[in-house]
Amino acid sequence: MVELRELPPFRCTLLQASAEVAATLGHRLPAPLTATDAMLWLGPEEWLLLEDVVPPSGPASLVDVSDRYRALAVRGAGAPALLNEGCPLDLADAAFPTGHCARTVFGKAEVILWRPGADEWRILVARSFAPYLLALLHEALADLTAT
Amino acid sequence: MLLIHCPWCGDRAELEFRHCGEAHLVRPADPAALDDTQWAAYLAFRDNPRGWARERWRHVHGCGRFFNALRHTLTDRFAATYKPGEAWPEPPI
């Protein structure tokens, strides 16, 4: 069974800085391809911060992108099957274990996919793509649950 | 679908990537000293090999980084991908 719902707006900040400068924020930096509750690794020297931040000490780019993303939650053991309707990533436990995150595509939309729990998934998508993504996901959900 | 190995993210689907032309082009240090043919050669003229090609690729829907790849233009086989600045690998025979 898969549950799909939209999450309320949230604060997030895009940080681009060297690892030394990023470490001055006080959070533990997530390893590449993973996320912590406070930070998502998006690429080399690029993170998405989910908590309020103080400016780091050192050269850095810190941009409030709270209005850019809408968040969806997908819950349930069947979540990988639903997500693979539009996302080409290997979402098996061995390839995408709990705690992993990745910027990837779903259909024609660029999304950030995050797996905070074994059966918990988050999708962050640009606001303008949210209706498109929701329509795709609901259609895929209907296909999967059709008898 | 073709899997391409991003040096930072590992194997990812082809549609996350964008091809960005020939790799290892070096901008002339003093463009004003070149004649038109030499400048045009830098700006516009590219190899079009039938076989192994060194190319720039960008993981545009992933980590966003540019990297270089050694790809066979007939078979689409990627022999290697490597970070910018790293020495290019020799093509397999």
gemmi code that builds the backbone of each chain (N, CA, C; Angstrom):
import gemmi

chains = {
    "A": [
        ("MET", (0.848, -1.198, 0.000), (0.000, 0.000, 0.000), (0.883, 1.248, 0.000)),
        ("VAL", (0.551, 2.189, -0.786), (1.355, 3.409, -0.871), (0.474, 4.614, -0.567)),
        ("GLU", (1.021, 5.482, 0.245), (0.295, 6.707, 0.582), (1.060, 7.891, 0.006)),
        ("LEU", (0.332, 8.763, -0.668), (0.957, 9.930, -1.298), (0.285, 11.183, -0.769)),
        ("ARG", (1.072, 12.099, -0.231), (0.452, 13.346, 0.220), (1.415, 14.504, 0.054)),
        ("GLU", (0.822, 15.689, 0.022), (1.610, 16.896, -0.143), (1.957, 17.453, 1.229)),
        ("LEU", (3.168, 17.931, 1.401), (3.603, 18.464, 2.687), (3.477, 19.991, 2.683)),
        ("PRO", (3.302, 20.579, 3.862), (3.200, 22.045, 3.922), (4.521, 22.698, 3.506)),
        ("PRO", (4.472, 23.997, 3.162), (5.700, 24.701, 2.786), (6.743, 24.624, 3.901)),
        ("PHE", (7.990, 24.684, 3.530), (9.056, 24.549, 4.516), (10.201, 25.486, 4.139)),
        ("ARG", (11.023, 25.792, 5.128), (12.180, 26.646, 4.894), (13.324, 25.811, 4.335)),
        ("CYS", (13.998, 26.291, 3.318), (15.216, 25.622, 2.896), (16.156, 26.623, 2.246)),
        ("THR", (17.426, 26.320, 2.354), (18.478, 27.216, 1.898), (19.492, 26.417, 1.101)),
        ("LEU", (19.902, 26.975, -0.009), (20.894, 26.305, -0.844), (22.277, 26.839, -0.483)),
        ("LEU", (23.175, 25.944, -0.135), (24.532, 26.338, 0.253), (25.531, 25.801, -0.753)),
        ("GLN", (26.371, 26.691, -1.255), (27.496, 26.263, -2.084), (28.754, 26.819, -1.446)),
        ("ALA", (29.608, 25.925, -0.999), (30.831, 26.331, -0.309), (31.753, 25.130, -0.228)),
        ("SER", (32.998, 25.392, 0.118), (33.914, 24.274, 0.339), (33.494, 23.533, 1.603)),
        ("ALA", (33.944, 22.302, 1.735), (33.563, 21.502, 2.901), (34.028, 22.159, 4.189)),
        ("GLU", (35.206, 22.813, 4.157), (35.720, 23.455, 5.374), (34.785, 24.577, 5.815)),
        ("VAL", (34.323, 25.386, 4.840), (33.430, 26.490, 5.186), (32.070, 25.948, 5.621)),
        ("ALA", (31.565, 24.929, 4.920), (30.256, 24.363, 5.259), (30.267, 23.781, 6.670)),
        ("ALA", (31.413, 23.270, 7.088), (31.495, 22.663, 8.416), (31.331, 23.697, 9.523)),
        ("THR", (31.586, 24.988, 9.200), (31.456, 26.014, 10.238), (29.999, 26.289, 10.589)),
        ("LEU", (29.046, 25.703, 9.860), (27.634, 25.871, 10.208), (27.281, 25.097, 11.467)),
        ("GLY", (28.105, 24.153, 11.846), (27.846, 23.412, 13.077), (27.119, 22.104, 12.854)),
        ("HIS", (26.630, 21.862, 11.613), (25.967, 20.589, 11.345), (26.991, 19.572, 10.863)),
        ("ARG", (26.689, 18.314, 11.130), (27.509, 17.260, 10.551), (27.233, 17.211, 9.042)),
        ("LEU", (28.267, 17.263, 8.235), (28.060, 17.231, 6.788), (27.705, 15.816, 6.351)),
        ("PRO", (26.621, 15.673, 5.569), (26.295, 14.333, 5.076), (27.314, 13.875, 4.037)),
        ("ALA", (27.580, 12.593, 4.016), (28.482, 12.029, 3.012), (27.840, 12.192, 1.638)),
        ("PRO", (28.639, 12.145, 0.567), (28.059, 12.230, -0.769), (26.922, 11.226, -0.963)),
        ("LEU", (25.873, 11.664, -1.651), (24.690, 10.857, -1.974), (23.803, 10.572, -0.776)),
        ("THR", (24.077, 11.204, 0.367), (23.223, 10.967, 1.531), (22.732, 12.292, 2.110)),
        ("ALA", (21.841, 12.161, 3.096), (21.284, 13.338, 3.754), (21.203, 13.089, 5.248)),
        ("THR", (21.264, 14.166, 6.010), (20.927, 14.095, 7.429), (19.589, 14.814, 7.592)),
        ("ASP", (19.076, 14.900, 8.829), (17.811, 15.603, 9.031), (17.932, 17.087, 8.708)),
        ("ALA", (19.163, 17.600, 8.730), (19.359, 19.036, 8.540), (19.884, 19.404, 7.166)),
        ("MET", (20.572, 18.486, 6.507), (21.239, 18.814, 5.246), (21.109, 17.700, 4.230)),
        ("LEU", (20.898, 18.097, 2.980), (20.885, 17.126, 1.881), (22.087, 17.393, 0.980)),
        ("TRP", (22.835, 16.344, 0.668), (23.943, 16.494, -0.289), (23.362, 16.513, -1.686)),
        ("LEU", (23.655, 17.551, -2.464), (23.120, 17.634, -3.828), (24.196, 17.432, -4.876)),
        ("GLY", (25.426, 17.774, -4.538), (26.535, 17.651, -5.466), (27.792, 18.034, -4.721)),
        ("PRO", (28.940, 17.956, -5.381), (30.174, 18.368, -4.721), (30.065, 19.834, -4.288)),
        ("GLU", (30.281, 20.094, -3.023), (30.260, 21.459, -2.479), (28.883, 22.113, -2.646)),
        ("GLU", (27.828, 21.317, -2.635), (26.479, 21.879, -2.732), (25.542, 21.110, -1.802)),
        ("TRP", (24.839, 21.831, -0.944), (23.938, 21.197, 0.008), (22.631, 21.979, 0.080)),
        ("LEU", (21.567, 21.285, 0.440), (20.303, 21.941, 0.732), (20.098, 21.870, 2.241)),
        ("LEU", (19.977, 23.043, 2.870), (19.832, 23.099, 4.327), (18.360, 23.197, 4.675)),
        ("LEU", (17.922, 22.381, 5.620), (16.504, 22.366, 5.987), (16.246, 23.097, 7.298)),
        ("GLU", (17.287, 23.582, 7.928), (17.104, 24.311, 9.178), (17.603, 25.735, 9.004)),
        ("ASP", (17.124, 26.614, 9.879), (17.606, 27.992, 9.826), (19.103, 28.013, 10.047)),
        ("VAL", (19.765, 28.897, 9.347), (21.219, 28.882, 9.412), (21.757, 30.269, 9.745)),
        ("VAL", (22.919, 30.245, 10.343), (23.692, 31.474, 10.485), (24.697, 31.473, 9.335)),
        ("PRO", (25.097, 32.646, 8.870), (26.055, 32.667, 7.759), (27.342, 31.939, 8.146)),
        ("PRO", (27.866, 31.110, 7.260), (29.122, 30.429, 7.559), (30.272, 31.426, 7.530)),
        ("SER", (31.357, 31.080, 8.190), (32.523, 31.966, 8.167), (33.439, 31.533, 7.031)),
        ("GLY", (33.444, 32.351, 5.984), (34.256, 32.028, 4.820), (33.444, 32.272, 3.572)),
        ("PRO", (34.087, 32.192, 2.420), (33.360, 32.445, 1.173), (32.328, 31.355, 0.899)),
        ("ALA", (31.079, 31.776, 0.711), (30.010, 30.798, 0.479), (28.862, 31.492, -0.227)),
        ("SER", (28.059, 30.714, -0.929), (26.817, 31.214, -1.504), (25.677, 30.586, -0.726)),
        ("LEU", (24.835, 31.424, -0.171), (23.741, 30.951, 0.684), (22.464, 31.598, 0.171)),
        ("VAL", (21.576, 30.813, -0.421), (20.389, 31.378, -1.064), (19.135, 30.749, -0.475)),
        ("ASP", (18.217, 31.610, -0.038), (16.942, 31.116, 0.473), (16.084, 30.664, -0.713)),
        ("VAL", (15.835, 29.361, -0.807), (15.041, 28.830, -1.920), (13.732, 28.216, -1.417)),
        ("SER", (13.248, 28.734, -0.271), (12.026, 28.179, 0.321), (10.857, 28.199, -0.655)),
        ("ASP", (10.782, 29.242, -1.468), (9.648, 29.366, -2.393), (9.852, 28.555, -3.666)),
        ("ARG", (11.009, 27.930, -3.808), (11.261, 27.185, -5.039), (10.592, 25.816, -5.004)),
        ("TYR", (10.621, 25.172, -3.836), (10.248, 23.756, -3.787), (8.890, 23.517, -3.141)),
        ("ARG", (8.218, 22.493, -3.649), (7.089, 21.892, -2.937), (7.543, 20.493, -2.569)),
        ("ALA", (7.054, 20.006, -1.434), (7.485, 18.691, -0.966), (6.313, 17.720, -0.973)),
        ("LEU", (6.589, 16.505, -1.421), (5.609, 15.431, -1.370), (6.178, 14.315, -0.511)),
        ("ALA", (5.293, 13.635, 0.197), (5.717, 12.472, 0.979), (5.092, 11.237, 0.368)),
        ("VAL", (5.901, 10.218, 0.196), (5.411, 8.925, -0.281), (5.780, 7.914, 0.790)),
        ("ARG", (4.783, 7.159, 1.248), (5.029, 6.236, 2.354), (4.491, 4.861, 1.988)),
        ("GLY", (5.254, 3.846, 2.369), (4.774, 2.487, 2.167), (5.804, 1.615, 1.484)),
        ("ALA", (5.619, 0.319, 1.629), (6.586, -0.625, 1.065), (6.590, -0.581, -0.458)),
        ("GLY", (5.473, -0.144, -1.050), (5.396, -0.101, -2.508), (5.900, 1.191, -3.112)),
        ("ALA", (6.495, 2.049, -2.271), (6.921, 3.365, -2.762), (7.925, 3.268, -3.924)),
        ("PRO", (8.945, 2.388, -3.848), (9.879, 2.330, -4.984), (9.181, 2.000, -6.299)),
        ("ALA", (8.193, 1.122, -6.270), (7.475, 0.779, -7.501), (6.758, 2.001, -8.053)),
        ("LEU", (6.163, 2.791, -7.152), (5.473, 4.005, -7.594), (6.475, 5.005, -8.172)),
        ("LEU", (7.595, 5.197, -7.456), (8.575, 6.191, -7.899), (9.240, 5.781, -9.203)),
        ("ASN", (9.419, 4.490, -9.395), (10.058, 4.015, -10.625), (9.142, 4.124, -11.843)),
        ("GLU", (7.882, 4.538, -11.631), (7.022, 4.805, -12.777), (7.559, 5.981, -13.589)),
        ("GLY", (8.298, 6.889, -12.900), (8.789, 8.054, -13.635), (10.254, 8.346, -13.415)),
        ("CYS", (10.866, 7.615, -12.482), (12.250, 7.915, -12.106), (13.154, 6.740, -12.473)),
        ("PRO", (14.245, 6.992, -13.208), (15.082, 5.890, -13.694), (16.067, 5.334, -12.671)),
        ("LEU", (16.145, 5.941, -11.487), (17.125, 5.471, -10.499), (16.792, 4.061, -10.015)),
        ("ASP", (17.842, 3.312, -9.656), (17.655, 2.031, -8.987), (17.324, 2.312, -7.525)),
        ("LEU", (16.088, 2.024, -7.118), (15.653, 2.362, -5.767), (15.614, 1.155, -4.837)),
        ("ALA", (16.247, 0.059, -5.235), (16.331, -1.109, -4.364), (17.160, -0.766, -3.128)),
        ("ASP", (16.924, -1.515, -2.039), (17.612, -1.227, -0.780), (19.126, -1.193, -0.940)),
        ("ALA", (19.659, -2.072, -1.787), (21.110, -2.148, -1.931), (21.666, -0.912, -2.635)),
        ("ALA", (20.912, -0.369, -3.583), (21.417, 0.754, -4.373), (21.033, 2.096, -3.775)),
        ("PHE", (19.925, 2.157, -3.078), (19.427, 3.423, -2.541), (18.935, 3.197, -1.107)),
        ("PRO", (19.863, 2.941, -0.171), (19.447, 2.606, 1.186), (18.877, 3.826, 1.937)),
        ("THR", (18.303, 3.554, 3.083), (17.764, 4.617, 3.929), (18.831, 5.677, 4.174)),
        ("GLY", (18.427, 6.942, 4.052), (19.366, 8.032, 4.278), (19.935, 8.598, 2.993)),
        ("HIS", (19.718, 7.916, 1.880), (20.237, 8.410, 0.619), (19.372, 9.535, 0.061)),
        ("CYS", (19.980, 10.394, -0.712), (19.205, 11.379, -1.465), (19.900, 11.622, -2.786)),
        ("ALA", (19.146, 12.068, -3.772), (19.724, 12.285, -5.094), (18.884, 13.307, -5.835)),
        ("ARG", (19.565, 14.124, -6.624), (18.823, 14.957, -7.566), (18.714, 14.144, -8.836)),
        ("THR", (17.510, 14.015, -9.357), (17.289, 13.152, -10.510), (16.094, 13.702, -11.298)),
        ("VAL", (15.509, 12.869, -12.120), (14.345, 13.316, -12.884), (13.165, 12.396, -12.601)),
        ("PHE", (11.968, 12.965, -12.694), (10.741, 12.172, -12.653), (9.911, 12.633, -13.832)),
        ("GLY", (9.743, 11.773, -14.818), (9.101, 12.230, -16.051), (9.952, 13.323, -16.661)),
        ("LYS", (9.349, 14.475, -16.879), (10.103, 15.595, -17.450), (10.545, 16.580, -16.373)),
        ("ALA", (10.281, 16.272, -15.115), (10.573, 17.230, -14.047), (11.827, 16.832, -13.289)),
        ("GLU", (12.641, 17.827, -12.953), (13.803, 17.563, -12.099), (13.331, 17.549, -10.647)),
        ("VAL", (13.719, 16.522, -9.919), (13.291, 16.401, -8.522), (14.485, 16.049, -7.640)),
        ("ILE", (14.310, 16.313, -6.361), (15.254, 15.802, -5.375), (14.536, 14.678, -4.634)),
        ("LEU", (15.125, 13.511, -4.667), (14.511, 12.343, -4.045), (15.295, 12.006, -2.788)),
        ("TRP", (14.578, 11.790, -1.702), (15.245, 11.567, -0.420), (14.513, 10.444, 0.295)),
        ("ARG", (15.289, 9.548, 0.909), (14.697, 8.428, 1.630), (15.052, 8.539, 3.111)),
        ("PRO", (14.287, 9.304, 3.901), (14.628, 9.480, 5.326), (14.371, 8.234, 6.157)),
        ("GLY", (13.478, 7.378, 5.734), (13.202, 6.150, 6.477), (13.027, 5.001, 5.514)),
        ("ALA", (13.009, 3.771, 6.036), (12.946, 2.601, 5.163), (11.738, 2.665, 4.226)),
        ("ASP", (10.587, 3.078, 4.769), (9.380, 3.168, 3.944), (8.920, 4.616, 3.783)),
        ("GLU", (9.819, 5.539, 4.023), (9.493, 6.966, 3.948), (10.288, 7.609, 2.828)),
        ("TRP", (9.618, 8.282, 1.946), (10.300, 8.949, 0.843), (9.819, 10.383, 0.747)),
        ("ARG", (10.698, 11.270, 0.337), (10.336, 12.667, 0.101), (10.730, 13.033, -1.325)),
        ("ILE", (9.855, 13.795, -1.955), (10.177, 14.338, -3.272), (10.100, 15.855, -3.174)),
        ("LEU", (11.166, 16.533, -3.513), (11.138, 17.985, -3.608), (11.128, 18.336, -5.090)),
        ("VAL", (10.190, 19.191, -5.452), (10.041, 19.524, -6.870), (9.816, 21.023, -6.998)),
        ("ALA", (10.289, 21.587, -8.102), (10.062, 23.013, -8.348), (8.555, 23.278, -8.337)),
        ("ARG", (8.172, 24.392, -7.727), (6.760, 24.713, -7.515), (5.953, 24.625, -8.804)),
        ("SER", (6.524, 25.146, -9.904), (5.772, 25.181, -11.156), (5.560, 23.782, -11.738)),
        ("PHE", (6.392, 22.823, -11.322), (6.257, 21.454, -11.818), (5.371, 20.595, -10.914)),
        ("ALA", (4.961, 21.134, -9.761), (4.237, 20.317, -8.788), (2.920, 19.750, -9.332)),
        ("PRO", (2.090, 20.564, -10.011), (0.842, 19.987, -10.544), (1.101, 18.857, -11.534)),
        ("TYR", (2.113, 19.037, -12.376), (2.493, 17.997, -13.354), (2.922, 16.723, -12.638)),
        ("LEU", (3.790, 16.888, -11.620), (4.309, 15.724, -10.911), (3.191, 15.002, -10.150)),
        ("LEU", (2.311, 15.792, -9.513), (1.205, 15.186, -8.766), (0.288, 14.407, -9.701)),
        ("ALA", (0.009, 14.982, -10.869), (-0.855, 14.295, -11.834), (-0.227, 12.976, -12.266)),
        ("LEU", (1.093, 13.010, -12.546), (1.795, 11.784, -12.944), (1.721, 10.738, -11.837)),
        ("LEU", (1.995, 11.184, -10.605), (2.042, 10.239, -9.491), (0.667, 9.634, -9.210)),
        ("HIS", (-0.384, 10.469, -9.289), (-1.729, 9.942, -9.039), (-2.133, 8.947, -10.125)),
        ("GLU", (-1.720, 9.227, -11.351), (-2.026, 8.302, -12.437), (-1.288, 6.978, -12.215)),
        ("ALA", (0.006, 7.083, -11.822), (0.787, 5.880, -11.565), (0.210, 5.093, -10.397)),
        ("LEU", (-0.259, 5.831, -9.387), (-0.851, 5.185, -8.214), (-2.108, 4.421, -8.608)),
        ("ALA", (-2.907, 5.031, -9.474), (-4.126, 4.365, -9.939), (-3.782, 3.107, -10.722)),
        ("ASP", (-2.715, 3.183, -11.533), (-2.289, 2.008, -12.297), (-1.857, 0.880, -11.370)),
        ("LEU", (-1.081, 1.252, -10.338), (-0.526, 0.238, -9.449), (-1.598, -0.431, -8.601)),
        ("THR", (-2.642, 0.328, -8.228), (-3.650, -0.222, -7.347), (-4.827, -0.791, -8.110)),
        ("ALA", (-4.793, -0.710, -9.447), (-5.882, -1.272, -10.238), (-5.906, -2.788, -10.055)),
        ("THR", (-7.082, -3.338, -9.969), (-7.188, -4.786, -9.757), (-7.356, -5.496, -11.090)),
    ],
    "B": [
        ("MET", (18.129, 1.370, -21.007), (18.695, 2.730, -21.058), (20.187, 2.693, -20.736)),
        ("LEU", (20.925, 3.544, -21.401), (22.368, 3.608, -21.184), (22.658, 4.127, -19.774)),
        ("LEU", (23.574, 3.465, -19.072), (24.016, 3.969, -17.774), (25.359, 4.662, -17.962)),
        ("ILE", (25.456, 5.872, -17.455), (26.697, 6.643, -17.554), (27.235, 6.818, -16.141)),
        ("HIS", (28.537, 6.623, -15.990), (29.137, 6.714, -14.668), (29.571, 8.149, -14.392)),
        ("CYS", (28.834, 8.828, -13.498), (29.248, 10.166, -13.068), (30.365, 9.993, -12.038)),
        ("PRO", (31.482, 10.719, -12.187), (32.586, 10.542, -11.237), (32.181, 10.856, -9.793)),
        ("TRP", (31.097, 11.619, -9.592), (30.676, 11.963, -8.230), (29.482, 11.136, -7.764)),
        ("CYS", (28.589, 10.756, -8.666), (27.323, 10.134, -8.259), (27.234, 8.649, -8.601)),
        ("GLY", (28.153, 8.133, -9.367), (28.061, 6.736, -9.760), (27.224, 6.549, -11.003)),
        ("ASP", (26.770, 5.326, -11.225), (26.026, 5.011, -12.444), (24.636, 5.641, -12.409)),
        ("ARG", (24.337, 6.416, -13.423), (23.024, 7.048, -13.517), (22.494, 6.902, -14.933)),
        ("ALA", (21.186, 7.083, -15.050), (20.550, 6.922, -16.357), (20.984, 8.038, -17.305)),
        ("GLU", (21.075, 7.657, -18.539), (21.503, 8.544, -19.617), (20.731, 9.871, -19.649)),
        ("LEU", (19.429, 9.843, -19.321), (18.642, 11.053, -19.502), (18.921, 12.108, -18.443)),
        ("GLU", (19.751, 11.778, -17.432), (20.161, 12.808, -16.478), (21.331, 13.639, -17.007)),
        ("PHE", (21.875, 13.233, -18.160), (23.120, 13.852, -18.627), (22.897, 14.677, -19.891)),
        ("ARG", (23.833, 15.570, -20.119), (23.818, 16.326, -21.358), (25.215, 16.302, -21.971)),
        ("HIS", (25.259, 16.063, -23.254), (26.512, 16.054, -23.991), (26.967, 17.496, -24.221)),
        ("CYS", (28.232, 17.781, -24.003), (28.691, 19.168, -24.087), (29.871, 19.344, -25.025)),
        ("GLY", (29.972, 18.505, -26.037), (30.981, 18.728, -27.059), (32.333, 18.124, -26.752)),
        ("GLU", (33.308, 18.506, -27.583), (34.642, 17.934, -27.484), (35.345, 18.380, -26.199)),
        ("ALA", (36.118, 17.471, -25.623), (36.833, 17.775, -24.383), (38.264, 18.201, -24.677)),
        ("HIS", (38.914, 18.712, -23.658), (40.341, 19.053, -23.699), (40.657, 20.143, -24.716)),
        ("LEU", (39.698, 21.055, -24.948), (40.004, 22.225, -25.766), (40.687, 23.253, -24.868)),
        ("VAL", (41.765, 23.816, -25.339), (42.477, 24.813, -24.534), (42.375, 26.159, -25.227)),
        ("ARG", (41.901, 27.157, -24.479), (41.757, 28.486, -25.071), (43.147, 29.071, -25.307)),
        ("PRO", (43.386, 29.602, -26.507), (44.707, 30.193, -26.772), (45.012, 31.304, -25.768)),
        ("ALA", (46.264, 31.354, -25.326), (46.638, 32.319, -24.291), (46.513, 33.753, -24.794)),
        ("ASP", (46.793, 33.966, -26.063), (46.764, 35.328, -26.614), (45.965, 35.336, -27.917)),
        ("PRO", (44.622, 35.421, -27.803), (43.778, 35.341, -29.007), (44.107, 36.420, -30.035)),
        ("ALA", (44.559, 37.599, -29.577), (44.820, 38.694, -30.508), (45.967, 38.362, -31.448)),
        ("ALA", (46.828, 37.428, -31.040), (47.985, 37.091, -31.862), (47.649, 36.068, -32.939)),
        ("LEU", (46.444, 35.523, -32.906), (46.089, 34.472, -33.866), (45.544, 35.086, -35.149)),
        ("ASP", (45.707, 34.369, -36.239), (44.994, 34.805, -37.442), (43.599, 34.175, -37.447)),
        ("ASP", (42.771, 34.573, -38.408), (41.375, 34.153, -38.403), (41.226, 32.628, -38.462)),
        ("THR", (42.089, 31.978, -39.223), (41.979, 30.522, -39.364), (42.227, 29.826, -38.044)),
        ("GLN", (43.269, 30.296, -37.331), (43.590, 29.672, -36.041), (42.470, 29.916, -35.027)),
        ("TRP", (41.932, 31.148, -35.045), (40.854, 31.477, -34.096), (39.592, 30.677, -34.418)),
        ("ALA", (39.296, 30.556, -35.702), (38.137, 29.761, -36.105), (38.326, 28.303, -35.725)),
        ("ALA", (39.567, 27.831, -35.809), (39.833, 26.441, -35.457), (39.532, 26.208, -33.974)),
        ("TYR", (39.867, 27.202, -33.145), (39.561, 27.066, -31.718), (38.054, 27.177, -31.467)),
        ("LEU", (37.405, 28.149, -32.123), (35.996, 28.407, -31.839), (35.067, 27.343, -32.413)),
        ("ALA", (35.321, 26.949, -33.645), (34.283, 26.236, -34.377), (34.646, 24.847, -34.878)),
        ("PHE", (35.902, 24.642, -35.214), (36.202, 23.386, -35.895), (36.492, 22.271, -34.905)),
        ("ARG", (35.761, 21.181, -35.061), (35.833, 20.087, -34.105), (36.137, 18.784, -34.825)),
        ("ASP", (36.795, 17.887, -34.096), (36.991, 16.547, -34.624), (35.642, 15.842, -34.703)),
        ("ASN", (35.529, 14.933, -35.626), (34.298, 14.138, -35.719), (34.710, 12.693, -35.925)),
        ("PRO", (35.341, 12.110, -34.893), (35.972, 10.803, -35.105), (34.951, 9.677, -35.254)),
        ("ARG", (35.351, 8.709, -36.050), (34.576, 7.479, -36.130), (35.339, 6.488, -35.263)),
        ("GLY", (34.913, 6.400, -34.007), (35.654, 5.583, -33.048), (35.669, 6.270, -31.690)),
        ("TRP", (36.792, 6.174, -30.994), (36.859, 6.735, -29.646), (36.942, 8.251, -29.683)),
        ("ALA", (36.114, 8.898, -28.871), (36.086, 10.353, -28.812), (36.167, 10.796, -27.360)),
        ("ARG", (36.931, 11.859, -27.118), (36.987, 12.442, -25.773), (35.979, 13.580, -25.724)),
        ("GLU", (35.022, 13.486, -24.809), (33.907, 14.422, -24.806), (33.675, 14.986, -23.421)),
        ("ARG", (33.101, 16.192, -23.396), (32.629, 16.750, -22.131), (31.172, 16.341, -21.963)),
        ("TRP", (30.842, 15.952, -20.757), (29.462, 15.685, -20.429), (29.128, 16.436, -19.160)),
        ("ARG", (27.831, 16.672, -18.951), (27.406, 17.339, -17.715), (26.276, 16.543, -17.094)),
        ("HIS", (26.406, 16.287, -15.796), (25.345, 15.591, -15.070), (24.295, 16.636, -14.686)),
        ("VAL", (23.569, 17.096, -15.688), (22.762, 18.312, -15.532), (21.578, 18.102, -14.591)),
        ("HIS", (20.986, 16.909, -14.592), (19.869, 16.648, -13.670), (20.335, 15.824, -12.480)),
        ("GLY", (21.567, 16.032, -12.057), (22.099, 15.332, -10.887), (22.937, 16.314, -10.104)),
        ("CYS", (24.224, 16.041, -10.015), (25.084, 16.927, -9.230), (25.440, 18.201, -9.986)),
        ("GLY", (25.154, 18.242, -11.288), (25.371, 19.479, -12.031), (26.781, 19.677, -12.529)),
        ("ARG", (27.666, 18.721, -12.259), (29.071, 18.918, -12.591), (29.426, 18.461, -14.003)),
        ("PHE", (30.406, 19.145, -14.573), (30.987, 18.723, -15.843), (32.022, 17.641, -15.592)),
        ("PHE", (32.138, 16.721, -16.512), (33.227, 15.752, -16.458), (33.564, 15.344, -17.892)),
        ("ASN", (34.635, 14.583, -18.041), (35.053, 14.127, -19.361), (34.791, 12.643, -19.513)),
        ("ALA", (34.570, 12.245, -20.736), (34.286, 10.839, -20.994), (34.986, 10.393, -22.263)),
        ("LEU", (35.304, 9.131, -22.287), (35.872, 8.509, -23.486), (34.789, 7.582, -24.029)),
        ("ARG", (34.208, 7.982, -25.162), (33.050, 7.262, -25.692), (33.325, 6.837, -27.124)),
        ("HIS", (32.832, 5.675, -27.464), (32.958, 5.199, -28.839), (31.751, 5.676, -29.627)),
        ("THR", (31.996, 6.391, -30.722), (30.875, 7.022, -31.418), (30.046, 6.044, -32.238)),
        ("LEU", (30.547, 4.836, -32.449), (29.745, 3.856, -33.186), (28.940, 2.974, -32.240)),
        ("THR", (29.587, 2.524, -31.169), (28.927, 1.566, -30.277), (28.294, 2.238, -29.069)),
        ("ASP", (28.589, 3.533, -28.857), (28.094, 4.252, -27.691), (28.680, 3.713, -26.383)),
        ("ARG", (29.715, 2.912, -26.481), (30.307, 2.374, -25.256), (31.152, 3.448, -24.561)),
        ("PHE", (30.947, 3.608, -23.243), (31.778, 4.517, -22.458), (32.927, 3.708, -21.874)),
        ("ALA", (34.170, 3.997, -22.304), (35.317, 3.273, -21.771), (35.693, 3.832, -20.406)),
        ("ALA", (35.515, 5.145, -20.212), (35.890, 5.751, -18.938), (35.231, 7.116, -18.807)),
        ("THR", (34.972, 7.519, -17.575), (34.616, 8.903, -17.299), (35.572, 9.385, -16.223)),
        ("TYR", (35.953, 10.643, -16.286), (36.947, 11.148, -15.336), (36.710, 12.631, -15.090)),
        ("LYS", (37.210, 13.091, -13.942), (36.967, 14.476, -13.541), (37.790, 15.439, -14.389)),
        ("PRO", (37.307, 16.669, -14.537), (38.090, 17.659, -15.273), (39.452, 17.838, -14.609)),
        ("GLY", (40.468, 18.011, -15.418), (41.809, 18.191, -14.867), (42.585, 16.905, -14.767)),
        ("GLU", (41.889, 15.790, -14.796), (42.600, 14.516, -14.730), (43.112, 14.132, -16.122)),
        ("ALA", (44.183, 13.372, -16.130), (44.764, 12.956, -17.410), (43.792, 12.050, -18.149)),
        ("TRP", (43.818, 12.161, -19.482), (42.871, 11.327, -20.225), (43.394, 9.903, -20.335)),
        ("PRO", (42.469, 8.950, -20.198), (42.861, 7.554, -20.329), (43.026, 7.175, -21.796)),
        ("GLU", (43.853, 6.199, -22.023), (44.026, 5.716, -23.391), (42.845, 4.845, -23.770)),
        ("PRO", (42.388, 4.946, -25.022), (41.254, 4.117, -25.435), (41.625, 2.634, -25.427)),
        ("PRO", (40.689, 1.776, -25.061), (40.950, 0.343, -25.140), (41.083, -0.066, -26.601)),
        ("ILE", (41.831, -1.093, -26.837), (42.021, -1.554, -28.220), (40.776, -2.310, -28.671)),
    ],
}
model = gemmi.Model(1)
for chain_id, residues in chains.items():
    chain = gemmi.Chain(chain_id)
    for i, (resn, *xyz) in enumerate(residues, 1):
        res = gemmi.Residue()
        res.name, res.seqid = resn, gemmi.SeqId(i, " ")
        for name, pos in zip(("N", "CA", "C"), xyz):
            atom = gemmi.Atom()
            atom.name, atom.element = name, gemmi.Element(name[0])
            atom.pos, atom.b_iso = gemmi.Position(*pos), 0.0
            res.add_atom(atom)
        chain.add_residue(res)
    model.add_chain(chain)
structure = gemmi.Structure()
structure.add_model(model)
structure.setup_entities()
